[in-house]
Amino acid sequence: MPVSALTRKALRDLWLMRGQALAIALVIAAGIAMLVMSQSTLDSLRTTRDMLYAQQRFAHVWAHLKRAPSAVERQIADLPGVAETETRIVSFAKMEVPGFADPVQALMQSLPDDGQPRLNRVHLRTGRMLAPGAQDEILISDAFAKAHRLKPGDRLRLTVHGRTQWFRLAGIAVSAEHLYQIKHGGMFPDYERYAIVWAPRRAMEAAMDMKGAFNQIVIRLAHAGTASARLQQEQQVIRATDRILQRYGGIGATGRMEQMSFRFLHEELKQLATNVWLFPAIFLGVAAFLLNVVFKRLIGMQRDQVATLKAFGYGTWQVALHYGQIVTFICLIGVVIGTLAGAWLGTLLAGQYQKNFRFPYLVFSTDAQVVAIGAAISLLAALAGTGHAVFAAASEPVAQAMRPPAPESFRPTLIERLGLTRWLSQPTRMILRQLERRPFKALMTVIGLALAGGIVMMSDFQIAAINHLLAVEFGLARHYDVAASFTEAAPRRALHELRALPGVRAVEGTRMVSVRIGHLNHQMLTAIEGLPENARMRRPFSASLQHKPAPPTGLMLGTWLARRLGVQPGDTVWVEVMEGRQPRLTLPVTQLLDESLGMNAYMSLPALNRALGDDDLASSAFLLVDKGMETSVLRELDRRPLVSSAESQTASLRNYRSTISTFTRIFTLMATLMGAIINFGVVYNSARMSLSERTRELASLRVLGFTRGEVSYILLGELALLVLLSLPVAAAVGYALSAFVAHGMSTELFRVPLIVRPSTFAFPSFVTCVSAIISALAVNWRVRRLDLIEALKTRE
């Protein structure tokens, strides 16, 4: 099929402007890559999660209790809406790992005699399932096994309720129930010090004296149609289950949203879904803006070619389609590069999520519809700008359009009228005169640079925000070295025993009570933390770094929890205690705390104990330890039956930073690279268009005696001034984008503070300047190769 003359001209024009075309294509590619990467990662994680939940028959409801006979399971199985139930025995245990000095806590779950449970099945990575009838074999979570290089056949010693037993590792497994392997109350996984262990039911019965009994039941619901019907069904089953298990020490049935692993994964995917369109929209918006600016100026320069085409008989629509072909070719190049880059980056990002959430496999795919949407947005934006410029040029009479443009009417600039030019060189006056006489062109360049710099600043802001969160949490709110949890609430003399340990300088006791808090029709499952008066090691801080001690009476609620409950200071809430005698309390809300992590509730420790009708009890302790004594103190705590777990604050902080840095480093690198690409595209295209528009003027200056350096200074000095003018605008744009992202990324689990430090402003400025320098070098090379004779030719 023969190629039309206009198509050949479009390809020829595209080759002549290949540098500019590639710069624009890379900007489009950056937006498409961000869109494809984000959406592909989200779709892949959702698909993998749903497939895994279906294969492993993930439960809908969990009910915890002290102890109930096996016959009680039938009562729950007969409840309306319940499709299937399974009982098991769970307990925390202490573990000793050869060659590892720190204490290790394990969550032990029983497996039936036939090995594989009906609900919440396990996925075997290596090794085998437990042998039928074996009581000395276990399966262990793959992340813990990898952290300690464990393999099937290794022996481990576990202590459950004071009973110690050696177990042989039969296999390494993962479970949909523990994709996010995190301790209760933790922020990030600690694979070295926390393990999931699956043990034979008979071994668990013997260790906890629960033959013919259970302390946890998992429930799978019947299909209920819509999401609202499923939620209503879940709440009905939870209430009915709580009524049945109340006499057996039930501590509250919970749905999937309160299940730790499900909740963290749900919030992470929710946040990723927000980012899927947030960041690509910013990139594609900048790309569309750049395309409009560049093509308006390009077609403005080619008004004589438009007139010539019309003189040869081509209609306005044919001319418009000719330029549309150029735009389409550039967009297609950008889409292809962006799709390939986005798919590759998506596999890297999804792989990081897979490691963090311990998916046993990952089903990765790239949705062609997403690519088509991104391509359509870029193409429509470019064609809109191009069409406006084409029709504006084509509307002129042919004879008038083929004439050289009339000289512009200029007047002295403001600097000249103020008499300031006497202190400026001739090239500098020319730079300032050009900027003042064409302010719209300068403004568009400044806006493009500011948007690109704002994107880079937005990516750097996230690192500052996370570092701020960790500094507040570990530097101010948690000012201790070691945290120890007790197997049950203990009297104050237990704190005196801990204070007597070698290396311990100070001890503070606290109490954490699981509760369900409600107001009117709203309720939340959370915990009340009782803090001692004049606490120094555990002090709640607001997002504005104000210390707020627990009130002497009543509750202090986090603002997000108060918002969920619909309460304000002065209101009262009902509180169902989920442990001990399980009293129901009515407490006033006396204060609110705008904190960055979780949805917490606080009381003074004496007031909490009084409300529960208890003496001076504590369920955990915070310890200040002498330097170099932390390991020995942890070992001493691990030997005490009263202490269920102990962890180092330093190790927790190190683990948190390691987990966070992986994601922030990847995203920051991507956003910085793409922001630099956009910067380069804006600067290079602006400089190239200025060179094309002013070729005759610059050549005339060379003939009049100006040196190459002075000519380059005139062109690049204008560019440098525009870059400098864009830096404060980029700071404002970056601040606004950071505020928008902070709001969009905030969840119930944590809120992203808007932290903008001097380095946050400096980093995008550095990237902008480096990009500008690279663009300037490329344009300066063309200035030095300027053909004076060709440039000075005029049309007759």
N, C-alpha and C positions, 0 to 999 in steps of 0.2 A: 504493500500500500504506500503510494508516494507521500512524502512529507510536505506539508504546505509551506509556502514562503514565510508566513508569519511564525510557524513553528520553528523553522530554521533560524529566523531572526531571533526568536526567544532563546534558543539554545546558544546562539552566538553572543547575545547580550549577557546571558548567564555566565558564559566563559570569561567575558571581558570584566565582569564584576565578581569573579570567583572568590576573591578575598572577602568582600563584603557579604556575599551569599553564604559562604561558609560560616562567617561570624554569626549571621542571623540564624542559620540552620542549627548551630550549636546552642544558641539561646532556646530555640524551640525544643531541641533535644533535651536540654536540661529540664524543662517543664514536663515533657513526655516521660522522661526517665523517672522523675520523682513520682509522677502519677502511676506509672506501671509498677514501679518498685513497691509503693505503698499498698496499692490495691491488690497486687499479686500476693504480697505477704499476708494481707488480711484474709483474702479468699482462701489461701492455702492453709492458714492456721484454723480458720473456721471449718473447712472441709475435714482436715485431719482430726480436729477435736470431735466433731459430730460423728465421724466414722469410728473413732476410738470409743466414744461413749456408747455407741450402739453395739460394737463388738464385745465390749467388756461389761455390758449390761449395767451401766452406771446407775446407782440408786437415786431416788428423789428425796428421801427423808432419812435422817439419822436420829436415833433416840438413845440417849445416854442415861444410865441409872446405876445405882449401887449394886443391886443383885436381885434377880428374879428367877423363879423356876422356869424350866423350858416350856412348861405347859402354857405359860402366858402368851407365847408366840401365837398360838391359835386364836386368842381373843383379838389380837391386832390384825391377823391375817383375814379375819371375818369382817373387818370394818368396811363400810361402803367406800369404793374408790381405790382400795388396796388390791393390786394385782399379784404381788409376791413379796414375801418377807424372808429374812435370814438372820439368825442370831449369831453372835460371836463374842469373844472375850478380848478386851483390849486393855492395855496397861502400859505405863511408861516404865522403862528399865534403864539401868546403868550398864554400860558396856566398856570392856577393856580391849583395846586394840594394840597388839604387839608393836612396839617402837613408837607409840604415840602417847605423849605424857598427859595431854589435857583430858579432862573428863568427857565422856561421850554419852549423850542421851539418846535412847531409842524408843520409838513408838512401836510396841509389839501388838500384832493382830493375829488372831487364831485363824487357821485354815482347817476346813473339814478333813475327815479321815481320807476321803478320796482325793484330796489335794487341791482341786480347783473349786472355789466357791461359786454359787449360782449367781450372786450379785457382786459387783465390784471385783471382777475377775482380774487376775494378774497376767502380765505379758512377760514371758520368759525371754531374757536376753541371752544368757549363757547358762550352761549346767542343765539341771533337770528339776522337775517338781519333787516335792517331798515324797519319800517312799511310804506306802501304806503301812500304818502301824508304827512308824518311826517316831521317837520322842526326843531325839537329840539332833535333829536336822532343822535348818532354817533356810529361808530365802531372805535376801537383803537387797535394799534399793541400789540401783545401778550407779547413781551419783556418788553415794557413800563408798561403794566398792571401788569406783574409779579414783576417788580422792586418796584412798589408802592402798590402792593396787591389790585389792583382794581378788581371789579367784576361787572357784569351786574346789572344795577339799580343805580349805583353811579352817582353823578352829578359833572360835571366839568365846569369851566368857561374859555371860549376862547375869545381872542380879535383878530379880523381880520380887518385890515385897520382902526383901531381906533374904531370899533364897537364891543361891548362886549355882549356876549350872554351865557346863561347857557344851557348846553346840558346834556341829560341823556344817559348813556352808555348802548346801546342795546346789543352789543356783542363784543367779543374779536377775532381778526382775524389776519391772515398772508397773504402775497401776494408774488408771484414769483418776482414781481417788487421790493420788499424791503426785500429780504432775508438777505442782509447785511445792517442793519439799521444804516447808518452813515450820519452825516452832510456833506454838501458840504465843501471840504477842510480839513476834518478831516482824521485821520489815523485809528482810531478804533471806534467802536460803543460806545455810551454813553446812555445806556437804561434809566437812571434816568432823563436825561435832554433833551432827544430828542424822539419825538413820531411821529408815522404816524397815521393820523386821516382821516377816510372816513366819509363825511358829505353829507346830501341831496343836490341835485343840486339846488333846490329852495333856500335853506338857503345860499348857496355860491353865487348865483346870487344876492340875496338881500344885502349881506354883501359887495360885490365888484361891485355892480351896473352893472351887466353883463347879464341882462335878454335878451335872444335871442342871446347871444354871447358866446365866449369861449376864453381861453388863452393858451390852449394846445390841441394838437391832437396826437393821437397814431395811428400807421399804421402797419398793418400786410401785408406782401408781399406774392405774389403768389409763388408757388413752382418754383424754377429756376434751378433745377438739381444740378450741381456741386457747390462746395464751391466758386470757382472763379466766376462762373456765378452769384451766389447769391450776392457776394460782389459787382460785377459790377452793378447788378440790384439795390442794396441798394444805391449805390452812385448816380445813375441816378435819383432815386426817391427823394433822399435828395436834389439834385440840383434843381429839378423841384419844390419841395415843398418850398424851400427857395425863388425861384422866385415869387411864388404865394403869399407867406406871407410877402414879403419884405415891401409892402405898409402898412401892418398892424402891423408893429413893430416886425417882426420875428427876433429872436435872434439866429437862426441857428438850423436846424434839425440835429439830431444825430442818429447814429445807436446803436446797442446793445453794441458795444465795448466802447462807451462813456457813456453808462448808468452805474451809479455808482455801483449798486449792482451786475450787470452782470460782470462788469470789475473786481471787487475785487474777485468774485468767480472764474472767468476764470483764473486769475493770481494765485490764491491759488491752484487750481487743476493742473495748469501747473507746479507749483513748486513741488507739491506732485508727479506728474508724473516723474519729474526728480529724486526725492528721491526714487521712487519705485525700480529702478534698481541700483541706486548709492550705497546706504547703504547695501542692501542685497548682492550686488556683492562683497563688501569689506568683509562682514562676511563669505560668502561662499568661497571666495578666501582664507581667513585664514584657514577655515576648511579643504579645499582641501590640502593646504600646510601641515597642521598638519597631516592629514591622510597619505600623502606620506612619511613624515619623520618617523612617528611611525611605519608604516608597513614595510618600508625598513629595519629599525633596528630590528623589530620583526622577519622578515623572515631571516635576517642575523643570528640571534641567533638560528633559527630552521633549519639551513642548514643540520644538521644531520637527522632531521625528513624528510626533502625533499628527501635526499638520501635514507633513509629507505623505503619510499613510492615507490620510483623508483625501489628499489631492489625487492620489492614485486610485481612488474609488472605494476604499475600505470604509465601511460604516462605523459609527461610534461603538456599537456593540462588538464588532469584530476587533477594533482597537482595544477595547476593554478586555476581551477574551485573550488577546495577545499578552497583555501585562498580567492577566490572571494566570496564564501558563507559567510565567516566570515565578510568580508567587507560589503556585502549586508545586513546581519543581523544588523550590527551596524548602517548602513545608514537608514534602515527601522525604527529602534528604534528612531533615531534622527528625521526622517521625521514625524513619528506619534506624538512625543512630540512637535515638532516645529509647525505642522499643528494645533494641538489643542490649543497650546499657542498663535499662530498667530491669529487664529480666535477669541479667547477671547480678545486679545489685540486690534484686529481690531474693535471689537464692542465698546470697550472703546474709541478708538481714533475717530471712526466715530461718536460716541455719542457726543464727544466734538465739532466736526465740526457741528453737527446738532444743538447744542445749540448756537454756535457762528453765524451760518448762518441762524438760525431760520427756518429750514426745518420743515414743519408740520408733516412729517413722514419720515421714513428712510427705504429703501429697501436694506437690507444687505444680501450679499451672498459671498461665498468663491468659487473661480474658481478652479476646480480640475486641469485644465491645468497648472495653475501657480505652484501648488504643484508638479506636475509631472516634470516641468522644473527644479525647485530647486532640487528635488530628483535626477534627471538625472545628473545635474552638479556635485553634491557631489559624486554620485556613479561613474561617469566616471573618475573624478579626482582621487578618491581613487583606482579604478581598474587600472588606468594607472601606478600609483606608485607601486602598489602591483605586477602587471604583470611584470614590469621591474625587481623587486627584485626576483620574483619567477623564471623567466627565467634565470636570472643571476646565481641563486643557482642551478637550474636544469641542467645548461650547464656543471657543473663540473662532472668528472667521479664519479661513485657511490662510489668506494672504497676510493677515496681521500676525498670526502665530508663527509664520515662516520668517518674519523679520526678526532681527536681533531685539532682545527686550530693551525697552526705553531706559535710558539711564535713570537711576533713582534720584529723587530730590532729597539732598542732604542739607543739614544745617549744623552749625557748631554744636558740639556735644556739651553736656553739663560741665565736664572737666575743663573744656576749652573756655566756656563762658565764665567759669570761676577763676580763670587765669592760672590754673595749676600745671599747665603743660610745659611751662618754662623749666620745671625740674624733671621732666620726663624726656627720655630719648625718643627719636622719631619712630622706631619700631614699636615702642611701648604705647605711644599715642595712637598708632594704627590699631593696636590690639584693643584698646579701650573704646576707640571710635567704632570698631566693628561690632563689639558687644552691645553698645548702647543703641546703635542703629538697627540692629536685628535682635531685639530682646526675646521674641517668641522662640526663635531657634535656640538661643542660649538657654531659655527656660526649659525647653523640652529635653535638652541634653542634661541639665542639672537634675531634672526629675528622674530621668532614666538612671543616672548614676546613683541618685539617692535611694531609689527602689532596690537597686542591686546591693548597695551598702547596707540597707536595712535588713535584707535577707541574711547577710553574713552576720550582722549584729544579733539577729534573732536566734541564730544557731549557737552563738557564743553565750548568749544570755542563759541558756538552759544549764550549762555547766556551772555558771555562777549561782544559779538558783539552787541546784542540787548541793553544791558545796555549802551554801548558806543553811540549807535544811540540816545537813549533817553537823555543821558547826553548832547550831542552836540545840539540836537534840543531844549530841554527845559532849559538847563543851559547856552548855549551860543547864539544860533540863536534867541530864543524867551525869552528875558529877561524882562518880564512884568508879572503882576499879573492878569489882567482882559483884555479880548478882547471884543470889542463891534462893531457890524456891523450895518450900517445905512440902512434904507429902500431905500434910493437913495443917490447919491453923494451930499454932503452938503458943503457949504463954511466953511472957517476956523473958523468963529465965533462959530460954533457948538463945536469945540474943546475947546474954552474958557469956554463955558457953562459946559462942562464935568469937566474941571480943577477946576471949582468953587464948585464942589460937596464935601461935608464933607468927609474927609479921603483920597482924591485923592492928590497925591504928584506931579505927572507929567503925561502929555498926549502927545502922538505922533500920528499924523494922517498918514494914508496910503490909497492907492486906488487900488482896484482890478478890472480889466476890462477883461471880457470874450472876447476872440479873436480866430480867426482862422489864424494861421501863416503858410505861404507856401514859398517854394523855388523850382523853376523848377516844377517837377511833384509831389513833396512831400508836404503834408500839415498835420497839427495837430491842433486839437481843445484844447486850453489851456487857460491860463489867464496871463496877464501881471500885475505884482505887482509893483506899484509905491511907492518907499521908499523915505522918506525925506532925505535931505542932513544932514550928520553927525548924522544919526540915531543911537540910543542907545538901543532901545527896540526890534527892528526887524532887525537883521543883518545876511546876508547870510554868511555861512561858508562852506569852501570846505571840502572834506573828510579828508584832511591832516590838518584840524583845522586852516586854514588860512582865515582871515576875508577879504572879497572882497566887498567893498561898491558898490552900483549901480553906473554905469558910468554917468558923467554929460550929455553925449549925447549918443544916440544909445541904443542898447539892450545888456543885459548880459544874455546869454542862458545857461541852464544846459547842460552838455556834452551829456547826453542821448538824449535830445531834439535836440541838434545840429546834433547829429549823425543820428537821424531819418530824419531830414530835409536835411542832406548832406551839411552843411555850416561850414565855418571856420571864425575866426575874419577877418574882411575886406569885407566879402560878405554882400549883402543886401537881405532882405526878404520882402515879401508883407504881410500886416496885415489887415484882415477884422475885424473891431470892431463889436461885436454882440449886442451892446446896444446903446441907445441914437440916434444920427443921423447916426450911422453905417458908419462912413467914411472908406475909404480904404487907408492905409498908406504904404509908402515904407521907411523902417528903416534899418540903418546899424547895423551889429553885431560887437560890439567892444570888447567884452570879453566873455570867457567861464568860467563856474563854475562847477567844479567836485564835486557835492554834492551827498548826500546819499539818499535823499528822493525826489520822484516825478520827473517830467519833467517841470521845471519852467522857467519863463522869468522875468527879472527885468529891471526896468528903474528908473531913479531918478523921484521923484514925480513932480517937476517943468517941467521936460522935457516931461513927459507923458501928463500933463495938456496942455502944449503948443501944442503938436502933435494933441491932440483932439480938440484944439481950445476952451478950457475952461479956466475959472479963476482958482484960487487956491482952488481946491475941494478935498475932501477926502470921501471915502466910508466906512471907518472903523477907529477905534482908539484903541490904546494900552494904558493901564493905569497902573501906579505904585500906589499901595494903602498902607496906613498905616497898620501896623499889627493889626489884630482883627477887621478891618473895611471892610473886603472884602464882607461879606454877606450884610451889609447895602448898600454898593455901588452897588452891583448887584440888590438889590431891587429898588434903585433909578433909575438905568438904565432901569429896566423893566417897570417903570411907564412912561417913555418918549416915545411918539409916533414916534419920529425920529429913535429910536433904535429898530431894528428888532430882534436882539438877543444879548446876552451877556453871556460869559462863563468864568469860573475860570480856570486859568492855573494849579493851584494845583489840582483841581478836574480832569482835563483832564489827567494830568500825572498819578494820582492815578488810573484812569480808564484804561489807556494804560497798566500800569504795571500789573493790574489785568487780563486783556485780554491776554497779552503775556505770563504771568507766567503759565497759565493753559497748554498751548501747550509745552512750553519749559520744564516745570517740568516733564510732561509725557514722552517726548522724551528723556530727559537727564536720567531719571530713567531707561528707557528701555535700552538705549545704555550703560549706566554704568553697569547694571546687565549683559548684554550680553558680554560686554568687560571683566568683571570679570570672567564670565564663560570660555571665551577663555583663559584668563590668567591662570585660574586654570587647564584647559585642557592641556595647553602647559607645565606648571611647573610640574604638577603631572605626566604626561606621561614621561617627560624627566627624572624625579627623579626615577620613577619606572623602566624605561628601564636601567638607570645607575645601579640601584640596581640589576636588573636581570643579567646584563653583568658582574658585579663585585662582585657577591655573594661569589664566592670562595675566591677572594682576600680579602674581608672584614672579612670573617670567619677566614682566615689564620692570619690576624692581631689580631683577638681576641685570637687565640691560642697562639700567640707570646707575649701576655701580654697587648695589647692595651685595654683600658677600653671601655665600651659601648659609653660613651660620646665622646671619641676620634674617634671611628669608625663612629659615627653619624656626627661628625664634618667634617670628610673627605668627606663624601657623600654630606651632606647638605651645607658644606662650598663651595664646587664647585658650587652648585646650587645658593647660595647667591651671589657669585661673578658674575655668569652669569646674575642674575637679576640686579645687580648694573651696569654691562656693558650695559644692554639693555635700561637703563633709558635715556641716551642721544640719543640713536638711536630712541627710542620711541618718544622723543621730536621732532626729525627731521621728522619722519614719520607722527606724529600728525600735525605738521606744514604744511606739504605738503598736507595731507588730508583736513585740514581746508581751505587751499587756494583753493583746488579743489571744496570743498563744497560752499565756498563763491562765487566763480565764477558761479557755477551751480544754486545757489539759487537767484542770482540777477535778478530782473525784472525791468520793467519800473516804477513800483510804489515805489520800494525801492531797494537799493543796500546794500548787507551785507559786512561791512568792515572786513578786516582781522585783528582782534584785538586779540593778544595773550599776556596775562599778566603772571606774575610769578605764580599766583594761577592756571592758565590754565595748566602750566607745573607740578605744585605740585600735583594737584588732580589725574591725571593718575598714577603718581609715588606712591601715597598713595594706590590707588586701586591695583596696581601691587604688592606692598610689602605685603599688607594684603592677597591677593590671594596666594602669594608665601609662606607666613607663614602658612596658612591653609594647603597647599599642603605638606609643610615640616613636619608639625605635623602628617599628615596621613602617610607619608613615614617613619618618625622616629619610629612610632609605629611598622612598619614592621621590621625595623632594630633591634629593641630591642627584637623582637621575633625570630631572626634569629636562625635556627637549624644548629649548627656547624657541627655535624656529617654528616647530609644530604648534606650540602653545600660542605664538603671536599671530598665527594666521587668522584672518577675519572673514566673515561671510560678506559677499558683495550684495 
